[in-house]
């Protein structure tokens, strides 16, 4: 991996400007969380924060519980990648970037329920019934839960379960 570096001054409030090119390369959007670390070599390390790293066990358990209840494919995303799921698409999408369609849906905080074709991860098209529900934490969309079914309709009860799951994960991560 090629290292990218620039020299910046710290202002009187302790702020450092991260150049637009670096933010674009790392897909850091305005308002996103960044972790700040120091090491023994007097270095400051900035890392893009992803809730999935801290909550992998509970997310995996919750996904399994939802699948056992609904018997439909389910995928979980953060703002950038697919992080968990039980689906034939899991191997195709896990740890891959989410599509622009999903990013726009998240940014708009939309609940999408439809039947048709959607691009999930870049280049992977899904055809069937689906619902996309945003996970909101501290008033910000941090990910989504996607329920998929090729044959069965997505019912009101399915939507309620996904809504509860998204609300629970958002509150759990917030606290």
C-alpha positions as CSV (number, residue, x, y, z in Angstrom):
1,X,0.0,0.0,0.0
2,X,1.4,3.4,-0.9
3,X,1.6,5.8,1.9
4,X,0.1,9.3,1.4
5,X,1.3,12.2,3.5
6,X,1.2,16.0,3.7
7,X,2.4,18.5,6.2
8,X,-0.3,20.6,8.0
9,X,-0.3,23.2,10.7
10,X,-2.5,22.9,13.8
11,X,-4.6,26.0,14.5
12,X,-5.1,27.6,17.9
13,X,-8.1,25.3,18.6
14,X,-6.1,22.2,17.9
15,X,-7.7,21.5,14.5
16,X,-6.0,19.8,11.6
17,X,-7.4,20.0,8.0
18,X,-7.4,16.6,6.3
19,X,-7.0,17.3,2.5
20,X,-9.9,16.7,0.3
21,X,-7.9,14.2,-1.8
22,X,-7.2,12.0,1.2
23,X,-10.8,12.2,2.4
24,X,-12.0,11.2,-1.0
25,X,-9.5,8.3,-1.2
26,X,-10.6,7.0,2.2
27,X,-14.3,7.8,1.5
28,X,-14.6,10.1,4.6
29,X,-17.7,12.2,4.4
30,X,-18.4,15.4,6.2
31,X,-19.5,14.7,9.8
32,X,-18.1,11.1,9.9
33,X,-16.4,9.9,13.0
34,X,-12.6,9.4,13.1
35,X,-10.7,7.5,15.8
36,X,-7.5,9.2,17.1
37,X,-4.7,7.1,18.5
38,X,-1.2,7.8,19.7
39,X,1.7,5.3,19.8
40,X,5.0,5.0,21.5
41,X,6.8,6.8,18.7
42,X,5.0,10.1,19.3
43,X,2.8,9.5,16.3
44,X,-0.9,10.5,16.0
45,X,-2.9,7.9,14.0
46,X,-6.2,8.8,12.5
47,X,-8.5,5.9,11.6
48,X,-11.9,6.0,9.9
49,X,-14.4,4.7,12.5
50,X,-16.6,1.7,11.8
51,X,-19.1,0.6,14.4
52,X,-18.9,-3.0,13.0
53,X,-15.5,-3.6,14.5
54,X,-16.7,-3.0,18.0
55,X,-20.1,-4.9,17.7
56,X,-19.3,-7.9,15.5
57,X,-20.6,-10.5,18.0
58,X,-23.9,-8.9,18.7
59,X,-24.5,-8.1,15.1
60,X,-23.9,-11.7,14.1
61,X,-26.2,-13.0,16.8
62,X,-28.9,-10.6,15.9
63,X,-28.7,-11.5,12.2
64,X,-29.0,-15.2,13.1
65,X,-32.0,-14.5,15.3
66,X,-33.8,-12.5,12.6
67,X,-33.1,-15.2,10.0
68,X,-34.4,-17.9,12.3
69,X,-37.6,-15.9,12.8
70,X,-38.3,-14.6,9.2
71,X,-36.6,-17.3,7.1
72,X,-35.5,-14.6,4.6
73,X,-32.0,-13.4,3.6
74,X,-30.6,-10.5,5.5
75,X,-27.6,-8.3,5.1
76,X,-26.1,-5.6,7.3
77,X,-24.1,-2.7,6.1
78,X,-22.2,0.2,7.7
79,X,-21.8,3.4,5.6
80,X,-19.2,1.8,3.3
81,X,-19.3,-2.0,3.3
82,X,-21.4,-5.1,3.9
83,X,-20.4,-6.3,7.3
84,X,-22.7,-9.3,8.1
85,X,-25.5,-11.4,6.7
86,X,-27.1,-14.7,6.0
87,X,-27.7,-14.9,2.3
88,X,-26.5,-16.5,-0.9
89,X,-25.2,-13.0,-1.7
90,X,-23.1,-12.8,1.5
91,X,-20.0,-14.3,-0.1
92,X,-20.4,-11.9,-3.1
93,X,-20.8,-8.8,-1.1
94,X,-19.2,-9.2,2.4
95,X,-16.5,-6.6,3.0
96,X,-17.2,-5.1,-0.4
97,X,-18.3,-1.5,-0.9
98,X,-22.0,-0.8,-0.9
99,X,-23.5,0.5,-4.2
100,X,-24.2,4.2,-4.9
101,X,-27.9,3.4,-4.6
102,X,-27.5,2.2,-1.1
103,X,-25.3,5.2,-0.1
104,X,-28.0,7.6,-1.5
105,X,-30.7,5.6,0.4
106,X,-28.7,5.9,3.6
107,X,-28.0,9.6,3.2
108,X,-31.7,10.3,2.7
109,X,-32.5,8.0,5.7
110,X,-35.1,6.4,3.5
111,X,-36.9,3.1,4.1
112,X,-37.2,1.4,0.8
113,X,-39.6,-1.5,0.2
114,X,-40.0,-2.7,-3.4
115,X,-39.9,-5.5,-5.9
116,X,-37.4,-5.3,-8.7
117,X,-33.7,-5.1,-9.4
118,X,-31.2,-3.2,-7.2
119,X,-27.5,-3.0,-7.2
120,X,-26.3,-4.1,-3.7
121,X,-22.5,-4.1,-3.9
122,X,-20.7,-2.6,-6.9
123,X,-21.7,-4.8,-9.8
124,X,-23.9,-7.3,-8.0
125,X,-27.6,-7.0,-9.0
126,X,-30.3,-8.5,-6.9
127,X,-33.8,-9.2,-8.3
128,X,-36.7,-9.8,-6.0
129,X,-38.5,-8.3,-3.0
130,X,-36.5,-6.2,-0.6
131,X,-36.6,-3.7,2.2
132,X,-33.8,-1.4,3.2
133,X,-34.0,0.1,6.6
134,X,-31.4,2.6,7.9
135,X,-29.7,2.1,11.2
136,X,-29.7,5.5,13.0
137,X,-27.4,6.3,15.9
138,X,-26.9,9.7,17.5
139,X,-29.2,11.1,14.8
140,X,-26.9,9.9,12.0
141,X,-27.3,7.0,9.6
142,X,-24.5,4.6,10.3
143,X,-25.7,1.6,8.3
144,X,-28.6,-0.4,7.1
145,X,-30.5,-3.7,7.4
146,X,-31.5,-5.3,4.1
147,X,-34.1,-8.0,4.0
148,X,-34.4,-10.0,0.7
149,X,-36.8,-12.5,-0.7
150,X,-36.9,-13.8,-4.2
151,X,-40.3,-15.5,-4.0
152,X,-42.2,-14.2,-1.0
153,X,-43.6,-10.7,-0.4
154,X,-42.1,-8.6,2.3
155,X,-45.0,-8.4,4.8
156,X,-45.9,-5.7,7.4
157,X,-44.7,-8.1,10.1
158,X,-41.3,-8.5,8.3
159,X,-41.0,-4.7,8.2
160,X,-41.8,-4.4,11.9
161,X,-39.1,-6.9,12.8
162,X,-36.5,-5.1,10.6
163,X,-37.6,-1.8,12.1
164,X,-37.1,-3.1,15.6
165,X,-33.7,-4.6,14.7
166,X,-32.5,-1.3,13.2
167,X,-33.8,0.7,16.1
168,X,-32.2,-1.7,18.6
169,X,-28.8,-1.7,16.9
170,X,-28.9,2.1,16.6
171,X,-29.7,2.5,20.3
172,X,-27.2,-0.2,21.4
173,X,-24.4,1.5,19.5
174,X,-25.4,4.9,20.7
175,X,-25.0,3.8,24.3
